[in-house]
Amino acid sequence: MTNPQIRFIHSKAASSYQFEKDHPFHPIRYDLTISLLEHVGALSQTDIFEPPKYDMEDLLLLGHQESYIEAIKLLSTTQPPIHLKENAELYGLQADDTPYFAGMHEAACSIVAGTVYAVEEVVQGRLQHAYHMAGGLHHALPNRAAGFCIYNDAVIAIRAAQRQHQIRVLYIDTDVHHGDGVQLAFYAEPSVCTYSIHETGKFLFPGTGYHYERGIEQGYGTSINVPLEPYTEDESWLNSFEYTLRKTIQHYKPDLIVSQHGCDAHAYDPLSHLHCSIGIYERIPQLIHELAHSYCNGKWVALGGGGYDLFRVVPRAWSYVWLEMADHAFLHQLLEAKQKRNLTPLPKDWLQQWSTVTTQQLPLYWQDEAGSIQAIPRREEITARNKHIAELAVQDM
């Protein structure tokens, strides 16, 4: 059993949040990750907490317009009204991106419920850390779906907590795609600082997240963006991350951290151009965990997010979040092996179980093997550009 102050939150209904069969945003990611954690003894079915049901009518209005919510409900039925089907794109429900599907309202609500519960329990002090892997739908806008996201669970959960508590929140987004929906929601809000490190919008959806996007009115200075160059590798990514995040939290001094752990900056990911290894996904939760204890009395909620190499990257990357959060003994084994420059094999039973489900060659180790990610040209140029952008991102702190 895990520490009672730390909770792994997952709703079975989240697995019904599924677009077309071959859509890149596939809920098999959850099963793969949970299975991997089970195979190393870091999680059991009794450790997985099903979030309670909430009055969703009230909660959804914290992040979305009423007309949008009603459209989502109607398009979630097995026979949506013809006029809505013909105008679904007005609500961002596009066939190639975020197509509507039967039951999407209920599935999306289950994800919102998990994040609301996680934030509420940590803010109230009943939990110190909480991990809601299905959360992190950061592109959803008040009146539009976008980037595979229907309801913005992070926005709703943070606003729900702020209705009852005077808290300062640092939202950290490490998804390769800019966390535009969360930034927009709090762009004029001084009590929420949004930090996003991502591939530059010059080349990648959603086309936003430039370093000069700083917030407006009372929220000016509480929007921090670190847009990185295509083909950025581990060292440059981590240097940019550690420098800017430490400066941000020292300046902002939050009461709570909510972090989104999209893992699509990996070189294998098909939807981006960054060139990182699994190494950054070991370090990200380490640093956030350290900062949560240094600045927030340990109050930390972690969410999932993007990640589209479903078998080779997501299970390992998301497992590192829980292993770090729970300070699990297996993590210490991984770190000790790393210090000795040894690779740690993935469980044979896990590899056998999932190798029958994919045609991809699964990785054999928790770490990426040397030579498995090809080196790239222009490293010095990319590194210098990223260093310059990182300095601009936090120059006023």
Secondary structure in CASP SS format (residue, H / E / C, confidence):
PFRMAT SS
TARGET T0000
AUTHOR 0000-0000-0000
METHOD secondary structure of the structure
MODEL  1
M C 1.00
T C 1.00
N C 1.00
P C 1.00
Q C 1.00
I E 1.00
R E 1.00
F E 1.00
I E 1.00
H C 1.00
S C 1.00
K H 1.00
A H 1.00
A H 1.00
S H 1.00
S H 1.00
Y C 1.00
Q C 1.00
F C 1.00
E C 1.00
K C 1.00
D C 1.00
H C 1.00
P C 1.00
F C 1.00
H C 1.00
P C 1.00
I H 1.00
R H 1.00
Y H 1.00
D H 1.00
L H 1.00
T H 1.00
I H 1.00
S H 1.00
L H 1.00
L H 1.00
E H 1.00
H H 1.00
V C 1.00
G C 1.00
A C 1.00
L C 1.00
S C 1.00
Q H 1.00
T H 1.00
D H 1.00
I E 1.00
F E 1.00
E C 1.00
P C 1.00
P C 1.00
K C 1.00
Y C 1.00
D C 1.00
M H 1.00
E H 1.00
D H 1.00
L H 1.00
L H 1.00
L C 1.00
L C 1.00
G C 1.00
H C 1.00
Q C 1.00
E H 1.00
S H 1.00
Y H 1.00
I H 1.00
E H 1.00
A H 1.00
I H 1.00
K H 1.00
L H 1.00
L H 1.00
S C 1.00
T C 1.00
T C 1.00
Q C 1.00
P C 1.00
P C 1.00
I H 1.00
H H 1.00
L H 1.00
K H 1.00
E H 1.00
N C 1.00
A H 1.00
E H 1.00
L H 1.00
Y H 1.00
G C 1.00
L C 1.00
Q C 1.00
A C 1.00
D C 1.00
D C 1.00
T C 1.00
P C 1.00
Y C 1.00
F C 1.00
A C 1.00
G C 1.00
M H 1.00
H H 1.00
E H 1.00
A H 1.00
A H 1.00
C H 1.00
S H 1.00
I H 1.00
V H 1.00
A H 1.00
G H 1.00
T H 1.00
V H 1.00
Y H 1.00
A H 1.00
V H 1.00
E H 1.00
E H 1.00
V H 1.00
V H 1.00
Q H 1.00
G C 1.00
R C 1.00
L C 1.00
Q C 1.00
H E 1.00
A E 1.00
Y E 1.00
H E 1.00
M C 1.00
A C 1.00
G C 1.00
G C 1.00
L C 1.00
H C 1.00
H C 1.00
A C 1.00
L E 1.00
P C 1.00
N C 1.00
R E 1.00
A C 1.00
A E 1.00
G C 1.00
F C 1.00
C E 1.00
I C 1.00
Y C 1.00
N C 1.00
D H 1.00
A H 1.00
V H 1.00
I H 1.00
A H 1.00
I H 1.00
R H 1.00
A H 1.00
A H 1.00
Q H 1.00
R H 1.00
Q H 1.00
H C 1.00
Q C 1.00
I C 1.00
R C 1.00
V E 1.00
L E 1.00
Y E 1.00
I E 1.00
D E 1.00
T C 1.00
D C 1.00
V C 1.00
H C 1.00
H C 1.00
G C 1.00
D H 1.00
G H 1.00
V H 1.00
Q H 1.00
L H 1.00
A H 1.00
F C 1.00
Y C 1.00
A C 1.00
E C 1.00
P C 1.00
S C 1.00
V E 1.00
C E 1.00
T E 1.00
Y E 1.00
S E 1.00
I E 1.00
H E 1.00
E E 1.00
T C 1.00
G C 1.00
K C 1.00
F C 1.00
L C 1.00
F C 1.00
P C 1.00
G C 1.00
T C 1.00
G C 1.00
Y C 1.00
H C 1.00
Y C 1.00
E C 1.00
R C 1.00
G C 1.00
I C 1.00
E H 1.00
Q H 1.00
G H 1.00
Y C 1.00
G C 1.00
T C 1.00
S E 1.00
I E 1.00
N E 1.00
V E 1.00
P E 1.00
L E 1.00
E C 1.00
P C 1.00
Y C 1.00
T C 1.00
E C 1.00
D H 1.00
E H 1.00
S H 1.00
W H 1.00
L H 1.00
N H 1.00
S H 1.00
F H 1.00
E H 1.00
Y H 1.00
T H 1.00
L H 1.00
R H 1.00
K H 1.00
T H 1.00
I H 1.00
Q H 1.00
H H 1.00
Y H 1.00
K C 1.00
P C 1.00
D C 1.00
L E 1.00
I E 1.00
V E 1.00
S E 1.00
Q E 1.00
H C 1.00
G C 1.00
C C 1.00
D C 1.00
A C 1.00
H E 1.00
A C 1.00
Y C 1.00
D C 1.00
P C 1.00
L C 1.00
S C 1.00
H C 1.00
L C 1.00
H C 1.00
C E 1.00
S C 1.00
I C 1.00
G H 1.00
I H 1.00
Y H 1.00
E H 1.00
R H 1.00
I H 1.00
P H 1.00
Q H 1.00
L H 1.00
I H 1.00
H H 1.00
E H 1.00
L H 1.00
A H 1.00
H H 1.00
S H 1.00
Y H 1.00
C C 1.00
N C 1.00
G C 1.00
K C 1.00
W E 1.00
V E 1.00
A E 1.00
L E 1.00
G C 1.00
G C 1.00
G C 1.00
G C 1.00
Y C 1.00
D C 1.00
L C 1.00
F C 1.00
R C 1.00
V C 1.00
V H 1.00
P H 1.00
R H 1.00
A H 1.00
W H 1.00
S H 1.00
Y H 1.00
V H 1.00
W H 1.00
L H 1.00
E H 1.00
M H 1.00
A C 1.00
D C 1.00
H C 1.00
A H 1.00
F H 1.00
L H 1.00
H H 1.00
Q H 1.00
L H 1.00
L H 1.00
E H 1.00
A H 1.00
K H 1.00
Q H 1.00
K C 1.00
R C 1.00
N C 1.00
L C 1.00
T C 1.00
P E 1.00
L C 1.00
P C 1.00
K H 1.00
D H 1.00
W H 1.00
L H 1.00
Q H 1.00
Q H 1.00
W H 1.00
S H 1.00
T C 1.00
V C 1.00
T C 1.00
T C 1.00
Q C 1.00
Q C 1.00
L C 1.00
P C 1.00
L C 1.00
Y E 1.00
W C 1.00
Q C 1.00
D C 1.00
E C 1.00
A C 1.00
G C 1.00
S C 1.00
I C 1.00
Q C 1.00
A C 1.00
I C 1.00
P C 1.00
R C 1.00
R H 1.00
E H 1.00
E H 1.00
I H 1.00
T H 1.00
A H 1.00
R H 1.00
N H 1.00
K H 1.00
H H 1.00
I H 1.00
A H 1.00
E H 1.00
L H 1.00
A H 1.00
V C 1.00
Q C 1.00
D C 1.00
M C 1.00
END
